[in-house]
Amino acid sequence: GVAAPDNAIEVSLIYAPEEELYILDAIREFNQAFAEGRNPVTGERLASGEQPIYVTGRSGSSGTVHQGIINAVIAPNNTNVEKPTIFS
């Protein structure tokens, strides 16, 4: 994959296993565009001072991840703690 730019805003994504058919390509293309200094939606160059975004993703069972997000708030020392930026 593409390395995160030094000044990137990092976004973590946990997605349902069935989304893996398309999400990995979407993440790769998204990260590639920002690594090349362009907006992944418009294709235009990033504006001066505009930070790139870098997404990391992994699959996770929705029930386990859901409980991990709750644990992050109410039981942060639990072995199942999740703090994704996005849960899909």
One Martini backbone bead per residue (centre of mass of N, CA, C, O) as a GRO file, in nm:
protein
   88
    1GLY     BB    1   0.102   0.033  -0.001
    2VAL     BB    2   0.057   0.347   0.103
    3ALA     BB    3   0.202   0.595   0.255
    4ALA     BB    4   0.183   0.817   0.493
    5PRO     BB    5   0.177   1.126   0.520
    6ASP     BB    6   0.321   1.326   0.752
    7ASN     BB    7   0.045   1.534   0.755
    8ALA     BB    8  -0.174   1.337   0.815
    9ILE     BB    9  -0.497   1.245   0.856
   10GLU     BB   10  -0.605   0.993   1.065
   11VAL     BB   11  -0.813   0.707   0.972
   12SER     BB   12  -1.021   0.473   1.129
   13LEU     BB   13  -1.149   0.153   1.005
   14ILE     BB   14  -1.436  -0.050   1.070
   15TYR     BB   15  -1.549  -0.338   0.896
   16ALA     BB   16  -1.737  -0.549   0.748
   17PRO     BB   17  -1.654  -0.840   0.599
   18GLU     BB   18  -1.850  -0.797   0.343
   19GLU     BB   19  -1.690  -0.522   0.249
   20GLU     BB   20  -1.412  -0.630   0.131
   21LEU     BB   21  -1.481  -0.637  -0.179
   22TYR     BB   22  -1.446  -0.291  -0.183
   23ILE     BB   23  -1.289  -0.131   0.047
   24LEU     BB   24  -0.990  -0.174  -0.025
   25ASP     BB   25  -0.997  -0.015  -0.291
   26ALA     BB   26  -1.102   0.251  -0.176
   27ILE     BB   27  -0.868   0.303   0.017
   28ARG     BB   28  -0.638   0.293  -0.186
   29GLU     BB   29  -0.741   0.523  -0.374
   30PHE     BB   30  -0.760   0.740  -0.160
   31ASN     BB   31  -0.460   0.735  -0.065
   32GLN     BB   32  -0.330   0.782  -0.342
   33ALA     BB   33  -0.440   1.060  -0.398
   34PHE     BB   34  -0.316   1.201  -0.149
   35ALA     BB   35  -0.019   1.120  -0.212
   36GLU     BB   36  -0.052   1.299  -0.493
   37GLY     BB   37  -0.218   1.570  -0.412
   38ARG     BB   38  -0.530   1.474  -0.438
   39ASN     BB   39  -0.857   1.467  -0.478
   40PRO     BB   40  -1.062   1.181  -0.480
   41VAL     BB   41  -1.321   1.321  -0.610
   42THR     BB   42  -1.205   1.556  -0.820
   43GLY     BB   43  -0.871   1.551  -0.880
   44GLU     BB   44  -0.765   1.786  -0.745
   45ARG     BB   45  -0.557   1.978  -0.611
   46LEU     BB   46  -0.436   2.066  -0.332
   47ALA     BB   47  -0.442   2.302  -0.124
   48SER     BB   48  -0.288   2.521   0.043
   49GLY     BB   49  -0.262   2.349   0.355
   50GLU     BB   50  -0.390   2.089   0.278
   51GLN     BB   51  -0.464   1.798   0.422
   52PRO     BB   52  -0.419   1.485   0.423
   53ILE     BB   53  -0.566   1.161   0.403
   54TYR     BB   54  -0.554   0.854   0.610
   55VAL     BB   55  -0.649   0.513   0.570
   56THR     BB   56  -0.739   0.262   0.799
   57GLY     BB   57  -0.822  -0.096   0.775
   58ARG     BB   58  -1.066  -0.332   0.921
   59SER     BB   59  -1.210  -0.610   1.016
   60GLY     BB   60  -1.533  -0.667   1.198
   61SER     BB   61  -1.742  -0.767   1.422
   62SER     BB   62  -2.012  -0.597   1.516
   63GLY     BB   63  -2.052  -0.697   1.808
   64THR     BB   64  -1.757  -0.665   1.905
   65VAL     BB   65  -1.719  -0.368   1.830
   66HIS     BB   66  -1.952  -0.249   1.983
   67GLN     BB   67  -1.845  -0.338   2.261
   68GLY     BB   68  -1.566  -0.194   2.235
   69ILE     BB   69  -1.683   0.094   2.231
   70ILE     BB   70  -1.818   0.081   2.503
   71ASN     BB   71  -1.564   0.001   2.667
   72ALA     BB   72  -1.400   0.262   2.611
   73VAL     BB   73  -1.593   0.412   2.820
   74ILE     BB   74  -1.668   0.196   3.072
   75ALA     BB   75  -1.397  -0.022   3.007
   76PRO     BB   76  -1.076   0.052   2.929
   77ASN     BB   77  -0.940  -0.234   3.053
   78ASN     BB   78  -1.042  -0.403   2.854
   79THR     BB   79  -0.969  -0.627   2.597
   80ASN     BB   80  -1.230  -0.491   2.452
   81VAL     BB   81  -1.112  -0.218   2.260
   82GLU     BB   82  -1.258   0.051   2.065
   83LYS     BB   83  -1.136   0.348   1.838
   84PRO     BB   84  -1.281   0.439   1.588
   85THR     BB   85  -1.367   0.671   1.358
   86ILE     BB   86  -1.501   0.432   1.188
   87PHE     BB   87  -1.816   0.242   1.170
   88SER     BB   88  -1.948  -0.010   0.925
   0.00000   0.00000   0.00000
